[in-house]
Amino acid sequence: MKNTLLIQQLDSLLKNETNFVANLANTSALIFESFPNINWAGFYLYEQKNDELVLGPFQGKVACMHISIGKGVCGTAFQEGKTLVVANVLEFPGHIACDAASRSEIVVPLIKNGKKIGVLDIDSPNENRFTEADRLTLNSLVITLLDHCDLLD
């Protein structure tokens, strides 16, 4: 079951704000403070010029700045356009280890009006950290986030 209180908090937090970067920053902070046992929460944004994901607003340790489409969990989730939950990142083919302490990961694509914009990426130092309830909550959070963002072509 999704966490409707968290979704309501995000909706309230972003009310009357349409700036994409500001909304990404506050969303990553809310997630980082709300989810126990995570060590990174943030966004990678699609850059068409180089056909790659580039680091966006986040909470946590310094991170990889460029991810190729189809590489690692983030690049794969973006390419496939679907949420990926990885119980043990060490077993994921081509995993990109930005933080050696991370053991599990969930990545939610950002898609608005059929356009892929980037991904929400959350890491945990614990194996099997992310549940089906987390997946549902984070998918709903992304929808709420994107509803508050004006995106330019």
Salt bridges, closest charged atoms under 4 A:
ASP11 OD1 - HIS148 NE2 2.59
GLU52 OE2 - HIS66 ND1 2.74
GLU80 OE1 - LYS82 NZ 3.74
GLU105 OE1 - HIS95 NE2 3.81
GLU132 OE2 - ARG135 NH2 2.51
ASP134 OD2 - ARG129 NH1 2.70
ASP153 OD1 - LYS115 NZ 3.79
